Amino acid sequence: MYCLIRNHEQHIAILVAVWIVCITIGPVSSSIQYTRETMPGAQYYDGKKLNIPISKEAGIKLIERWTHQAISSIMASIATQ
């Protein structure tokens, strides 16, 4: 129980420290004014969606990853029922 209380106290101390820093520093804003020409990734944006080119190998790895995630999600769903 002592470990849980100590951990809780550490979380509160961290939250208070972050709160103090946020109040001290204030809002952070970027001085960069982005335009269509200077915006990162703008060359891949057609007005509706990002179309980022990737290699065929990277595309295959991405589809494999999504497939594994889908199968894992289905298995987890079945296991919890």
HTML snippet that shows the backbone in 3Dmol.js (N, CA, C, O; Angstrom):
<script src="https://3Dmol.org/build/3Dmol-min.js"></script>
<div id="view" style="width:600px;height:400px;position:relative"></div>
<script>
const pdb = `
ATOM      1  N   MET A   1       0.823  -1.183   0.000  1.00  0.00           N
ATOM      2  CA  MET A   1       0.000   0.000   0.000  1.00  0.00           C
ATOM      3  C   MET A   1       0.874   1.256   0.000  1.00  0.00           C
ATOM      4  O   MET A   1       0.544   2.244  -0.656  1.00  0.00           O
ATOM      5  N   TYR A   2       1.976   1.218   0.728  1.00  0.00           N
ATOM      6  CA  TYR A   2       2.873   2.367   0.791  1.00  0.00           C
ATOM      7  C   TYR A   2       3.391   2.714  -0.602  1.00  0.00           C
ATOM      8  O   TYR A   2       3.518   3.889  -0.947  1.00  0.00           O
ATOM      9  N   CYS A   3       3.690   1.683  -1.404  1.00  0.00           N
ATOM     10  CA  CYS A   3       4.202   1.902  -2.754  1.00  0.00           C
ATOM     11  C   CYS A   3       3.161   2.643  -3.598  1.00  0.00           C
ATOM     12  O   CYS A   3       3.517   3.534  -4.369  1.00  0.00           O
ATOM     13  N   LEU A   4       1.884   2.286  -3.462  1.00  0.00           N
ATOM     14  CA  LEU A   4       0.837   2.947  -4.227  1.00  0.00           C
ATOM     15  C   LEU A   4       0.681   4.401  -3.805  1.00  0.00           C
ATOM     16  O   LEU A   4       0.513   5.281  -4.650  1.00  0.00           O
ATOM     17  N   ILE A   5       0.737   4.656  -2.502  1.00  0.00           N
ATOM     18  CA  ILE A   5       0.607   6.026  -2.010  1.00  0.00           C
ATOM     19  C   ILE A   5       1.784   6.863  -2.493  1.00  0.00           C
ATOM     20  O   ILE A   5       1.597   7.991  -2.948  1.00  0.00           O
ATOM     21  N   ARG A   6       2.976   6.329  -2.400  1.00  0.00           N
ATOM     22  CA  ARG A   6       4.160   7.058  -2.836  1.00  0.00           C
ATOM     23  C   ARG A   6       4.076   7.346  -4.331  1.00  0.00           C
ATOM     24  O   ARG A   6       4.402   8.449  -4.769  1.00  0.00           O
ATOM     25  N   ASN A   7       3.646   6.373  -5.107  1.00  0.00           N
ATOM     26  CA  ASN A   7       3.508   6.560  -6.543  1.00  0.00           C
ATOM     27  C   ASN A   7       2.486   7.654  -6.836  1.00  0.00           C
ATOM     28  O   ASN A   7       2.695   8.483  -7.722  1.00  0.00           O
ATOM     29  N   HIS A   8       1.385   7.656  -6.094  1.00  0.00           N
ATOM     30  CA  HIS A   8       0.343   8.667  -6.265  1.00  0.00           C
ATOM     31  C   HIS A   8       0.889  10.055  -5.927  1.00  0.00           C
ATOM     32  O   HIS A   8       0.586  11.028  -6.618  1.00  0.00           O
ATOM     33  N   GLU A   9       1.682  10.147  -4.880  1.00  0.00           N
ATOM     34  CA  GLU A   9       2.283  11.427  -4.503  1.00  0.00           C
ATOM     35  C   GLU A   9       3.237  11.926  -5.586  1.00  0.00           C
ATOM     36  O   GLU A   9       3.303  13.125  -5.855  1.00  0.00           O
ATOM     37  N   GLN A  10       3.967  11.013  -6.199  1.00  0.00           N
ATOM     38  CA  GLN A  10       4.881  11.403  -7.271  1.00  0.00           C
ATOM     39  C   GLN A  10       4.103  11.930  -8.475  1.00  0.00           C
ATOM     40  O   GLN A  10       4.512  12.908  -9.101  1.00  0.00           O
ATOM     41  N   HIS A  11       2.981  11.281  -8.798  1.00  0.00           N
ATOM     42  CA  HIS A  11       2.165  11.744  -9.923  1.00  0.00           C
ATOM     43  C   HIS A  11       1.627  13.148  -9.659  1.00  0.00           C
ATOM     44  O   HIS A  11       1.631  13.995 -10.552  1.00  0.00           O
ATOM     45  N   ILE A  12       1.170  13.391  -8.445  1.00  0.00           N
ATOM     46  CA  ILE A  12       0.654  14.715  -8.096  1.00  0.00           C
ATOM     47  C   ILE A  12       1.766  15.754  -8.181  1.00  0.00           C
ATOM     48  O   ILE A  12       1.549  16.857  -8.683  1.00  0.00           O
ATOM     49  N   ALA A  13       2.957  15.407  -7.693  1.00  0.00           N
ATOM     50  CA  ALA A  13       4.088  16.338  -7.745  1.00  0.00           C
ATOM     51  C   ALA A  13       4.449  16.672  -9.190  1.00  0.00           C
ATOM     52  O   ALA A  13       4.753  17.823  -9.503  1.00  0.00           O
ATOM     53  N   ILE A  14       4.418  15.686 -10.058  1.00  0.00           N
ATOM     54  CA  ILE A  14       4.731  15.922 -11.474  1.00  0.00           C
ATOM     55  C   ILE A  14       3.675  16.824 -12.104  1.00  0.00           C
ATOM     56  O   ILE A  14       4.010  17.751 -12.841  1.00  0.00           O
ATOM     57  N   LEU A  15       2.402  16.556 -11.818  1.00  0.00           N
ATOM     58  CA  LEU A  15       1.329  17.386 -12.367  1.00  0.00           C
ATOM     59  C   LEU A  15       1.439  18.831 -11.902  1.00  0.00           C
ATOM     60  O   LEU A  15       1.241  19.755 -12.691  1.00  0.00           O
ATOM     61  N   VAL A  16       1.752  19.029 -10.633  1.00  0.00           N
ATOM     62  CA  VAL A  16       1.916  20.387 -10.104  1.00  0.00           C
ATOM     63  C   VAL A  16       3.095  21.075 -10.781  1.00  0.00           C
ATOM     64  O   VAL A  16       3.005  22.252 -11.131  1.00  0.00           O
ATOM     65  N   ALA A  17       4.194  20.359 -10.970  1.00  0.00           N
ATOM     66  CA  ALA A  17       5.368  20.943 -11.621  1.00  0.00           C
ATOM     67  C   ALA A  17       5.047  21.351 -13.057  1.00  0.00           C
ATOM     68  O   ALA A  17       5.435  22.433 -13.496  1.00  0.00           O
ATOM     69  N   VAL A  18       4.347  20.496 -13.783  1.00  0.00           N
ATOM     70  CA  VAL A  18       3.971  20.822 -15.165  1.00  0.00           C
ATOM     71  C   VAL A  18       3.047  22.030 -15.186  1.00  0.00           C
ATOM     72  O   VAL A  18       3.185  22.903 -16.042  1.00  0.00           O
ATOM     73  N   TRP A  19       2.109  22.084 -14.254  1.00  0.00           N
ATOM     74  CA  TRP A  19       1.173  23.205 -14.172  1.00  0.00           C
ATOM     75  C   TRP A  19       1.918  24.516 -13.925  1.00  0.00           C
ATOM     76  O   TRP A  19       1.617  25.535 -14.546  1.00  0.00           O
ATOM     77  N   ILE A  20       2.891  24.483 -13.015  1.00  0.00           N
ATOM     78  CA  ILE A  20       3.675  25.688 -12.707  1.00  0.00           C
ATOM     79  C   ILE A  20       4.472  26.133 -13.931  1.00  0.00           C
ATOM     80  O   ILE A  20       4.534  27.324 -14.232  1.00  0.00           O
ATOM     81  N   VAL A  21       5.074  25.191 -14.627  1.00  0.00           N
ATOM     82  CA  VAL A  21       5.844  25.532 -15.823  1.00  0.00           C
ATOM     83  C   VAL A  21       4.931  26.148 -16.874  1.00  0.00           C
ATOM     84  O   VAL A  21       5.295  27.140 -17.505  1.00  0.00           O
ATOM     85  N   CYS A  22       3.748  25.572 -17.067  1.00  0.00           N
ATOM     86  CA  CYS A  22       2.813  26.111 -18.064  1.00  0.00           C
ATOM     87  C   CYS A  22       2.387  27.529 -17.722  1.00  0.00           C
ATOM     88  O   CYS A  22       2.275  28.376 -18.608  1.00  0.00           O
ATOM     89  N   ILE A  23       2.151  27.787 -16.455  1.00  0.00           N
ATOM     90  CA  ILE A  23       1.750  29.134 -16.043  1.00  0.00           C
ATOM     91  C   ILE A  23       2.909  30.109 -16.200  1.00  0.00           C
ATOM     92  O   ILE A  23       2.711  31.247 -16.625  1.00  0.00           O
ATOM     93  N   THR A  24       4.117  29.669 -15.861  1.00  0.00           N
ATOM     94  CA  THR A  24       5.291  30.538 -15.920  1.00  0.00           C
ATOM     95  C   THR A  24       5.644  30.896 -17.356  1.00  0.00           C
ATOM     96  O   THR A  24       5.875  32.063 -17.673  1.00  0.00           O
ATOM     97  N   ILE A  25       5.685  29.905 -18.210  1.00  0.00           N
ATOM     98  CA  ILE A  25       6.094  30.126 -19.599  1.00  0.00           C
ATOM     99  C   ILE A  25       4.971  30.770 -20.404  1.00  0.00           C
ATOM    100  O   ILE A  25       5.224  31.644 -21.233  1.00  0.00           O
ATOM    101  N   GLY A  26       3.755  30.349 -20.169  1.00  0.00           N
ATOM    102  CA  GLY A  26       2.621  30.876 -20.925  1.00  0.00           C
ATOM    103  C   GLY A  26       2.444  30.108 -22.220  1.00  0.00           C
ATOM    104  O   GLY A  26       3.150  29.135 -22.483  1.00  0.00           O
ATOM    105  N   PRO A  27       1.503  30.551 -23.016  1.00  0.00           N
ATOM    106  CA  PRO A  27       1.251  29.839 -24.272  1.00  0.00           C
ATOM    107  C   PRO A  27       2.430  29.980 -25.227  1.00  0.00           C
ATOM    108  O   PRO A  27       3.059  31.034 -25.315  1.00  0.00           O
ATOM    109  N   VAL A  28       2.708  28.912 -25.928  1.00  0.00           N
ATOM    110  CA  VAL A  28       3.797  28.897 -26.895  1.00  0.00           C
ATOM    111  C   VAL A  28       3.172  28.942 -28.283  1.00  0.00           C
ATOM    112  O   VAL A  28       2.313  28.124 -28.615  1.00  0.00           O
ATOM    113  N   SER A  29       3.600  29.883 -29.074  1.00  0.00           N
ATOM    114  CA  SER A  29       3.072  29.966 -30.435  1.00  0.00           C
ATOM    115  C   SER A  29       4.234  30.010 -31.409  1.00  0.00           C
ATOM    116  O   SER A  29       5.318  30.501 -31.093  1.00  0.00           O
ATOM    117  N   SER A  30       3.990  29.496 -32.577  1.00  0.00           N
ATOM    118  CA  SER A  30       5.014  29.471 -33.602  1.00  0.00           C
ATOM    119  C   SER A  30       5.063  30.820 -34.306  1.00  0.00           C
ATOM    120  O   SER A  30       4.028  31.411 -34.617  1.00  0.00           O
ATOM    121  N   SER A  31       6.259  31.291 -34.549  1.00  0.00           N
ATOM    122  CA  SER A  31       6.412  32.555 -35.261  1.00  0.00           C
ATOM    123  C   SER A  31       6.419  32.336 -36.769  1.00  0.00           C
ATOM    124  O   SER A  31       6.448  33.298 -37.536  1.00  0.00           O
ATOM    125  N   ILE A  32       6.394  31.074 -37.198  1.00  0.00           N
ATOM    126  CA  ILE A  32       6.408  30.761 -38.622  1.00  0.00           C
ATOM    127  C   ILE A  32       4.986  30.876 -39.165  1.00  0.00           C
ATOM    128  O   ILE A  32       4.059  30.268 -38.630  1.00  0.00           O
ATOM    129  N   GLN A  33       4.824  31.641 -40.207  1.00  0.00           N
ATOM    130  CA  GLN A  33       3.534  31.740 -40.885  1.00  0.00           C
ATOM    131  C   GLN A  33       3.592  30.832 -42.112  1.00  0.00           C
ATOM    132  O   GLN A  33       4.273  31.131 -43.093  1.00  0.00           O
ATOM    133  N   TYR A  34       2.869  29.725 -42.035  1.00  0.00           N
ATOM    134  CA  TYR A  34       2.900  28.767 -43.130  1.00  0.00           C
ATOM    135  C   TYR A  34       2.030  29.228 -44.294  1.00  0.00           C
ATOM    136  O   TYR A  34       0.929  29.745 -44.109  1.00  0.00           O
ATOM    137  N   THR A  35       2.550  29.028 -45.479  1.00  0.00           N
ATOM    138  CA  THR A  35       1.787  29.246 -46.702  1.00  0.00           C
ATOM    139  C   THR A  35       1.765  27.928 -47.455  1.00  0.00           C
ATOM    140  O   THR A  35       2.362  26.947 -47.013  1.00  0.00           O
ATOM    141  N   ARG A  36       1.092  27.902 -48.569  1.00  0.00           N
ATOM    142  CA  ARG A  36       1.022  26.677 -49.378  1.00  0.00           C
ATOM    143  C   ARG A  36       2.423  26.218 -49.788  1.00  0.00           C
ATOM    144  O   ARG A  36       2.675  25.019 -49.908  1.00  0.00           O
ATOM    145  N   GLU A  37       3.319  27.161 -49.999  1.00  0.00           N
ATOM    146  CA  GLU A  37       4.674  26.822 -50.448  1.00  0.00           C
ATOM    147  C   GLU A  37       5.582  26.381 -49.300  1.00  0.00           C
ATOM    148  O   GLU A  37       6.476  25.559 -49.503  1.00  0.00           O
ATOM    149  N   THR A  38       5.362  26.920 -48.090  1.00  0.00           N
ATOM    150  CA  THR A  38       6.276  26.626 -46.982  1.00  0.00           C
ATOM    151  C   THR A  38       5.752  25.563 -46.019  1.00  0.00           C
ATOM    152  O   THR A  38       6.484  25.131 -45.129  1.00  0.00           O
ATOM    153  N   MET A  39       4.510  25.138 -46.177  1.00  0.00           N
ATOM    154  CA  MET A  39       3.947  24.148 -45.264  1.00  0.00           C
ATOM    155  C   MET A  39       4.603  22.785 -45.493  1.00  0.00           C
ATOM    156  O   MET A  39       4.684  22.320 -46.630  1.00  0.00           O
ATOM    157  N   PRO A  40       5.075  22.136 -44.408  1.00  0.00           N
ATOM    158  CA  PRO A  40       5.671  20.806 -44.575  1.00  0.00           C
ATOM    159  C   PRO A  40       4.638  19.826 -45.134  1.00  0.00           C
ATOM    160  O   PRO A  40       3.521  19.739 -44.626  1.00  0.00           O
ATOM    161  N   GLY A  41       5.008  19.108 -46.156  1.00  0.00           N
ATOM    162  CA  GLY A  41       4.116  18.108 -46.748  1.00  0.00           C
ATOM    163  C   GLY A  41       3.103  18.669 -47.719  1.00  0.00           C
ATOM    164  O   GLY A  41       2.240  17.933 -48.198  1.00  0.00           O
ATOM    165  N   ALA A  42       3.184  19.963 -48.026  1.00  0.00           N
ATOM    166  CA  ALA A  42       2.191  20.585 -48.905  1.00  0.00           C
ATOM    167  C   ALA A  42       2.208  19.987 -50.306  1.00  0.00           C
ATOM    168  O   ALA A  42       1.175  19.945 -50.975  1.00  0.00           O
ATOM    169  N   GLN A  43       3.357  19.530 -50.748  1.00  0.00           N
ATOM    170  CA  GLN A  43       3.429  18.978 -52.100  1.00  0.00           C
ATOM    171  C   GLN A  43       2.632  17.682 -52.235  1.00  0.00           C
ATOM    172  O   GLN A  43       2.334  17.249 -53.349  1.00  0.00           O
ATOM    173  N   TYR A  44       2.284  17.058 -51.098  1.00  0.00           N
ATOM    174  CA  TYR A  44       1.522  15.812 -51.139  1.00  0.00           C
ATOM    175  C   TYR A  44       0.030  16.032 -50.913  1.00  0.00           C
ATOM    176  O   TYR A  44      -0.742  15.073 -50.937  1.00  0.00           O
ATOM    177  N   TYR A  45      -0.387  17.274 -50.693  1.00  0.00           N
ATOM    178  CA  TYR A  45      -1.788  17.577 -50.385  1.00  0.00           C
ATOM    179  C   TYR A  45      -2.479  18.102 -51.635  1.00  0.00           C
ATOM    180  O   TYR A  45      -2.015  19.062 -52.250  1.00  0.00           O
ATOM    181  N   ASP A  46      -3.604  17.464 -52.016  1.00  0.00           N
ATOM    182  CA  ASP A  46      -4.303  17.872 -53.235  1.00  0.00           C
ATOM    183  C   ASP A  46      -5.567  18.683 -52.956  1.00  0.00           C
ATOM    184  O   ASP A  46      -6.376  18.898 -53.860  1.00  0.00           O
ATOM    185  N   GLY A  47      -5.742  19.129 -51.732  1.00  0.00           N
ATOM    186  CA  GLY A  47      -6.923  19.898 -51.377  1.00  0.00           C
ATOM    187  C   GLY A  47      -7.940  19.102 -50.581  1.00  0.00           C
ATOM    188  O   GLY A  47      -8.780  19.679 -49.891  1.00  0.00           O
ATOM    189  N   LYS A  48      -7.872  17.773 -50.672  1.00  0.00           N
ATOM    190  CA  LYS A  48      -8.804  16.909 -49.944  1.00  0.00           C
ATOM    191  C   LYS A  48      -8.088  15.888 -49.071  1.00  0.00           C
ATOM    192  O   LYS A  48      -8.571  15.535 -47.996  1.00  0.00           O
ATOM    193  N   LYS A  49      -6.954  15.423 -49.528  1.00  0.00           N
ATOM    194  CA  LYS A  49      -6.267  14.349 -48.809  1.00  0.00           C
ATOM    195  C   LYS A  49      -4.765  14.438 -49.041  1.00  0.00           C
ATOM    196  O   LYS A  49      -4.293  15.080 -49.979  1.00  0.00           O
ATOM    197  N   LEU A  50      -4.026  13.764 -48.146  1.00  0.00           N
ATOM    198  CA  LEU A  50      -2.583  13.621 -48.339  1.00  0.00           C
ATOM    199  C   LEU A  50      -2.341  12.376 -49.169  1.00  0.00           C
ATOM    200  O   LEU A  50      -2.917  11.324 -48.893  1.00  0.00           O
ATOM    201  N   ASN A  51      -1.510  12.482 -50.166  1.00  0.00           N
ATOM    202  CA  ASN A  51      -1.148  11.351 -51.005  1.00  0.00           C
ATOM    203  C   ASN A  51       0.369  11.215 -50.938  1.00  0.00           C
ATOM    204  O   ASN A  51       1.094  11.783 -51.754  1.00  0.00           O
ATOM    205  N   ILE A  52       0.836  10.450 -49.944  1.00  0.00           N
ATOM    206  CA  ILE A  52       2.268  10.327 -49.696  1.00  0.00           C
ATOM    207  C   ILE A  52       2.798   9.099 -50.431  1.00  0.00           C
ATOM    208  O   ILE A  52       2.353   7.982 -50.169  1.00  0.00           O
ATOM    209  N   PRO A  53       3.733   9.294 -51.338  1.00  0.00           N
ATOM    210  CA  PRO A  53       4.267   8.152 -52.078  1.00  0.00           C
ATOM    211  C   PRO A  53       5.181   7.300 -51.191  1.00  0.00           C
ATOM    212  O   PRO A  53       6.018   7.824 -50.457  1.00  0.00           O
ATOM    213  N   ILE A  54       5.003   5.983 -51.275  1.00  0.00           N
ATOM    214  CA  ILE A  54       5.886   5.051 -50.568  1.00  0.00           C
ATOM    215  C   ILE A  54       6.272   3.948 -51.537  1.00  0.00           C
ATOM    216  O   ILE A  54       5.603   3.724 -52.545  1.00  0.00           O
ATOM    217  N   SER A  55       7.350   3.271 -51.219  1.00  0.00           N
ATOM    218  CA  SER A  55       7.809   2.199 -52.094  1.00  0.00           C
ATOM    219  C   SER A  55       6.867   1.003 -52.008  1.00  0.00           C
ATOM    220  O   SER A  55       6.080   0.890 -51.069  1.00  0.00           O
ATOM    221  N   LYS A  56       6.952   0.121 -52.986  1.00  0.00           N
ATOM    222  CA  LYS A  56       6.113  -1.080 -53.005  1.00  0.00           C
ATOM    223  C   LYS A  56       6.399  -1.951 -51.785  1.00  0.00           C
ATOM    224  O   LYS A  56       5.479  -2.512 -51.190  1.00  0.00           O
ATOM    225  N   GLU A  57       7.681  -2.063 -51.412  1.00  0.00           N
ATOM    226  CA  GLU A  57       8.056  -2.864 -50.240  1.00  0.00           C
ATOM    227  C   GLU A  57       7.444  -2.290 -48.970  1.00  0.00           C
ATOM    228  O   GLU A  57       6.930  -3.033 -48.134  1.00  0.00           O
ATOM    229  N   ALA A  58       7.499  -0.968 -48.824  1.00  0.00           N
ATOM    230  CA  ALA A  58       6.919  -0.333 -47.642  1.00  0.00           C
ATOM    231  C   ALA A  58       5.409  -0.522 -47.619  1.00  0.00           C
ATOM    232  O   ALA A  58       4.826  -0.718 -46.553  1.00  0.00           O
ATOM    233  N   GLY A  59       4.770  -0.466 -48.784  1.00  0.00           N
ATOM    234  CA  GLY A  59       3.327  -0.696 -48.874  1.00  0.00           C
ATOM    235  C   GLY A  59       2.954  -2.104 -48.448  1.00  0.00           C
ATOM    236  O   GLY A  59       1.963  -2.303 -47.746  1.00  0.00           O
ATOM    237  N   ILE A  60       3.744  -3.078 -48.870  1.00  0.00           N
ATOM    238  CA  ILE A  60       3.493  -4.474 -48.492  1.00  0.00           C
ATOM    239  C   ILE A  60       3.660  -4.646 -46.990  1.00  0.00           C
ATOM    240  O   ILE A  60       2.840  -5.302 -46.347  1.00  0.00           O
ATOM    241  N   LYS A  61       4.718  -4.062 -46.420  1.00  0.00           N
ATOM    242  CA  LYS A  61       4.930  -4.155 -44.973  1.00  0.00           C
ATOM    243  C   LYS A  61       3.788  -3.496 -44.202  1.00  0.00           C
ATOM    244  O   LYS A  61       3.365  -3.998 -43.160  1.00  0.00           O
ATOM    245  N   LEU A  62       3.296  -2.377 -44.714  1.00  0.00           N
ATOM    246  CA  LEU A  62       2.186  -1.679 -44.066  1.00  0.00           C
ATOM    247  C   LEU A  62       0.919  -2.531 -44.083  1.00  0.00           C
ATOM    248  O   LEU A  62       0.226  -2.630 -43.070  1.00  0.00           O
ATOM    249  N   ILE A  63       0.616  -3.140 -45.212  1.00  0.00           N
ATOM    250  CA  ILE A  63      -0.567  -4.008 -45.308  1.00  0.00           C
ATOM    251  C   ILE A  63      -0.414  -5.219 -44.398  1.00  0.00           C
ATOM    252  O   ILE A  63      -1.378  -5.630 -43.752  1.00  0.00           O
ATOM    253  N   GLU A  64       0.793  -5.801 -44.337  1.00  0.00           N
ATOM    254  CA  GLU A  64       1.029  -6.933 -43.426  1.00  0.00           C
ATOM    255  C   GLU A  64       0.806  -6.511 -41.981  1.00  0.00           C
ATOM    256  O   GLU A  64       0.194  -7.245 -41.205  1.00  0.00           O
ATOM    257  N   ARG A  65       1.294  -5.346 -41.620  1.00  0.00           N
ATOM    258  CA  ARG A  65       1.127  -4.835 -40.256  1.00  0.00           C
ATOM    259  C   ARG A  65      -0.351  -4.656 -39.926  1.00  0.00           C
ATOM    260  O   ARG A  65      -0.803  -5.063 -38.856  1.00  0.00           O
ATOM    261  N   TRP A  66      -1.109  -4.044 -40.849  1.00  0.00           N
ATOM    262  CA  TRP A  66      -2.541  -3.846 -40.631  1.00  0.00           C
ATOM    263  C   TRP A  66      -3.267  -5.183 -40.515  1.00  0.00           C
ATOM    264  O   TRP A  66      -4.183  -5.327 -39.705  1.00  0.00           O
ATOM    265  N   THR A  67      -2.858  -6.161 -41.323  1.00  0.00           N
ATOM    266  CA  THR A  67      -3.481  -7.487 -41.267  1.00  0.00           C
ATOM    267  C   THR A  67      -3.206  -8.143 -39.925  1.00  0.00           C
ATOM    268  O   THR A  67      -4.112  -8.712 -39.315  1.00  0.00           O
ATOM    269  N   HIS A  68      -1.976  -8.071 -39.462  1.00  0.00           N
ATOM    270  CA  HIS A  68      -1.634  -8.654 -38.161  1.00  0.00           C
ATOM    271  C   HIS A  68      -2.406  -7.972 -37.038  1.00  0.00           C
ATOM    272  O   HIS A  68      -2.874  -8.637 -36.114  1.00  0.00           O
ATOM    273  N   GLN A  69      -2.540  -6.656 -37.110  1.00  0.00           N
ATOM    274  CA  GLN A  69      -3.301  -5.922 -36.100  1.00  0.00           C
ATOM    275  C   GLN A  69      -4.769  -6.331 -36.122  1.00  0.00           C
ATOM    276  O   GLN A  69      -5.390  -6.469 -35.068  1.00  0.00           O
ATOM    277  N   ALA A  70      -5.330  -6.526 -37.317  1.00  0.00           N
ATOM    278  CA  ALA A  70      -6.734  -6.929 -37.433  1.00  0.00           C
ATOM    279  C   ALA A  70      -6.949  -8.313 -36.843  1.00  0.00           C
ATOM    280  O   ALA A  70      -7.903  -8.532 -36.095  1.00  0.00           O
ATOM    281  N   ILE A  71      -6.066  -9.247 -37.176  1.00  0.00           N
ATOM    282  CA  ILE A  71      -6.185 -10.610 -36.646  1.00  0.00           C
ATOM    283  C   ILE A  71      -6.027 -10.600 -35.135  1.00  0.00           C
ATOM    284  O   ILE A  71      -6.763 -11.289 -34.428  1.00  0.00           O
ATOM    285  N   SER A  72      -5.076  -9.828 -34.638  1.00  0.00           N
ATOM    286  CA  SER A  72      -4.865  -9.729 -33.198  1.00  0.00           C
ATOM    287  C   SER A  72      -6.099  -9.166 -32.500  1.00  0.00           C
ATOM    288  O   SER A  72      -6.482  -9.643 -31.432  1.00  0.00           O
ATOM    289  N   SER A  73      -6.717  -8.160 -33.096  1.00  0.00           N
ATOM    290  CA  SER A  73      -7.924  -7.568 -32.506  1.00  0.00           C
ATOM    291  C   SER A  73      -9.071  -8.561 -32.476  1.00  0.00           C
ATOM    292  O   SER A  73      -9.803  -8.639 -31.489  1.00  0.00           O
ATOM    293  N   ILE A  74      -9.230  -9.316 -33.544  1.00  0.00           N
ATOM    294  CA  ILE A  74     -10.296 -10.328 -33.589  1.00  0.00           C
ATOM    295  C   ILE A  74     -10.047 -11.402 -32.540  1.00  0.00           C
ATOM    296  O   ILE A  74     -10.972 -11.812 -31.839  1.00  0.00           O
ATOM    297  N   MET A  75      -8.805 -11.860 -32.426  1.00  0.00           N
ATOM    298  CA  MET A  75      -8.478 -12.889 -31.429  1.00  0.00           C
ATOM    299  C   MET A  75      -8.720 -12.374 -30.014  1.00  0.00           C
ATOM    300  O   MET A  75      -9.236 -13.108 -29.172  1.00  0.00           O
ATOM    301  N   ALA A  76      -8.356 -11.128 -29.744  1.00  0.00           N
ATOM    302  CA  ALA A  76      -8.568 -10.552 -28.418  1.00  0.00           C
ATOM    303  C   ALA A  76     -10.053 -10.416 -28.120  1.00  0.00           C
ATOM    304  O   ALA A  76     -10.491 -10.641 -26.992  1.00  0.00           O
ATOM    305  N   SER A  77     -10.821 -10.048 -29.132  1.00  0.00           N
ATOM    306  CA  SER A  77     -12.266  -9.914 -28.952  1.00  0.00           C
ATOM    307  C   SER A  77     -12.906 -11.257 -28.631  1.00  0.00           C
ATOM    308  O   SER A  77     -13.763 -11.349 -27.752  1.00  0.00           O
ATOM    309  N   ILE A  78     -12.491 -12.287 -29.337  1.00  0.00           N
ATOM    310  CA  ILE A  78     -13.026 -13.636 -29.087  1.00  0.00           C
ATOM    311  C   ILE A  78     -12.596 -14.130 -27.712  1.00  0.00           C
ATOM    312  O   ILE A  78     -13.381 -14.757 -27.001  1.00  0.00           O
ATOM    313  N   ALA A  79     -11.360 -13.851 -27.341  1.00  0.00           N
ATOM    314  CA  ALA A  79     -10.840 -14.337 -26.056  1.00  0.00           C
ATOM    315  C   ALA A  79     -11.545 -13.689 -24.869  1.00  0.00           C
ATOM    316  O   ALA A  79     -11.667 -14.310 -23.814  1.00  0.00           O
ATOM    317  N   THR A  80     -12.007 -12.457 -25.024  1.00  0.00           N
ATOM    318  CA  THR A  80     -12.657 -11.782 -23.898  1.00  0.00           C
ATOM    319  C   THR A  80     -14.130 -12.138 -23.766  1.00  0.00           C
ATOM    320  O   THR A  80     -14.772 -11.756 -22.788  1.00  0.00           O
ATOM    321  N   GLN A  81     -14.672 -12.861 -24.734  1.00  0.00           N
ATOM    322  CA  GLN A  81     -16.102 -13.222 -24.660  1.00  0.00           C
ATOM    323  C   GLN A  81     -16.320 -14.474 -23.888  1.00  0.00           C
ATOM    324  O   GLN A  81     -17.459 -14.913 -23.732  1.00  0.00           O
TER     325      GLN A  81
END
`;
const viewer = $3Dmol.createViewer("view");
viewer.addModel(pdb, "pdb");
viewer.setStyle({}, {cartoon: {color: "spectrum"}});
viewer.zoomTo();
viewer.render();
</script>
